[in-house]
Amino acid sequence: MLSKTLYMRGLQCPKSLWLNRRQPEVRTAPAPDLIARWEAGTEVGVYAQQLFPGGVEVPFDGQTKVQQLGQTRDLLAKGAKTIYEATFSFGGVFVRADILRKARDGWELYEVKSASEVKSHFPDDLAIQYFVLTGCGIPLRRAFLVHVDTKYVRRGEVVPERLFAVVDLTGIAIELQAAIPARLARMREVLAGGLPAIDIGPHCTDPYECDFLDHCWRHIPDHSVFDLSGRGVDKWELYRRGIVRMEDIPLEILNDPQRMQAEFHRNRAEHADPKAIREFLGGLTYPLCFLDFETFDTPIPFFEDTRPYQQIPFLYSLHRQDSPDGPLIHSEFLAPPGKDPRDALTERLLAAIPDGACVLAYNRTFEARVLRDLSERVPRQRERLLSIAEGMLDLMVPFRRRDIYHWRMGGSYSLKSVLPVLVPELSYEGLAIREGTQASLAYLGLEKIESDRERREAEEDLRAYCRQDTLGMVKLLEKMRELAK
């Protein structure tokens, strides 16, 4: 018996299908952010059911597949018009249809995704369901893909008819029917045989990152061709030619940034351009503020005047110096969970930034976008917020230009790559939260913590992480001044 999920896995990689059935113990456990995406997808599915209210759901938990199939047959026999998670089996394939709805001329199938657009692999997902349902004698007339519409702005209660975009994919689902029997036969051959001799390739992460990736990539050394930053040389072509280690890549075939990365790695070299650094430092004025936001995004907008997947700031850290030799002043704000954080955060932030201050971020594009969104939310502060966003400077620029570069940065200019190299005493390794996705999940989980002590500890973990980012910027600037001499 194949499920829809296994069918999609088999399309991506037959070896992954075989490992899933025959060697599941080598699978990598799902990361917390992946589990959170699954949970968000479940929530999206529940909201999508409201497009067609009054339906009956076939429960998954506590029921065997046989029971789910039987309940679906009973609902159809009794004349149910809308069924959520209707369950069918045909040709050795088991599927659960998100929404099955009876229309005047037959049944309509709706597959719900939490994505913001129709992705290239979605038609195959819909097509295998179409294959099974029609094989069971369901007279399907149309097949739709339902996805989140990021243009929707919440006003009051969530309106499912505006939250979702519904796309008719009937034609392409029908076109794909002819290929399905051969695909299924091939997958069964794979499962009946030995481990497929399939090497790693772009399919390992397209359309999904495979949960057997660590197992299949265990022969790839640290500092390999796949660690080359950016675009340029075809990394897979090099791999197919047997060029795997960074040290073995011919330098002459690389573009300038990649060549610098490979050459510096080979020579364990580092570099600083004092003139370029001085030019950057010359653009800074005082008071000087170092700003970092932490945000979360969700497919279902939580608050009034927010969109699906909009970045909502819940925490900021700000370090400030009023003169080059002045003391370092720190302020921060962590919004209480469960209510819109934007108004309070905006007021606290603007009170902490002096008029005319030079504001510095690491990757200003992100912080500036958050400030522009806040200007729409708090119109009385719009002019000032936009002024800060437009005047903000980017500490990432010298590292992106490689005015400063060290081979241990690995071609990356992210703060997490640069800071441990230049300011090793500020490592993220000792922190409970080490990256932005962890921070988002931790904040969204605060309401679920019942213990006051544990909640305070979780809040301090969040503050410590954000504080590390802005303090890291301060220390990087100090290091840059040393290198500029």
Secondary structure, DSSP 8 states (H G I E B T S, - for coil): -EEHHHHHHHHH-HHHHHHHHH-GGGS----HHHHHHHHHHHHHHHHHHTTSTT-EE---TT--HHHHHHHHHHHHHTT-SEEEEEEEEETTEEEEEEEEEEETTEEEEEEE-SSSS--TTHHHHHHHHHHHHHHTT--EEEEEEEEE-TT----SS--HHHHEEEEE-HHHHHHGGGGHHHHHHHHHHHHHSS-------GGGSSSS--TTHHHHTTTS-SSBGGG--SSSS-HHHHHHTT--BGGGS-GGGS-HHHHHHHHHHHHT-EEE-HHHHHHHHTT--SSEEEEEEEEE--SS--STT--TT--EEEEEEEEEESSTTS--EEEEEE--TTS--HHHHHHHHHHHS-TT-EEEESSHHHHHHHHHHHHHH-GGGHHHHHHHHHH-EETTHHHHTTSEEEGGGTT--SHHHHHHHH-GGG-STTSS--SHHHHHHHHHTGGG---HHHHHHHHHHHHHHHHHHHHHHHHHHHHHHHHT-
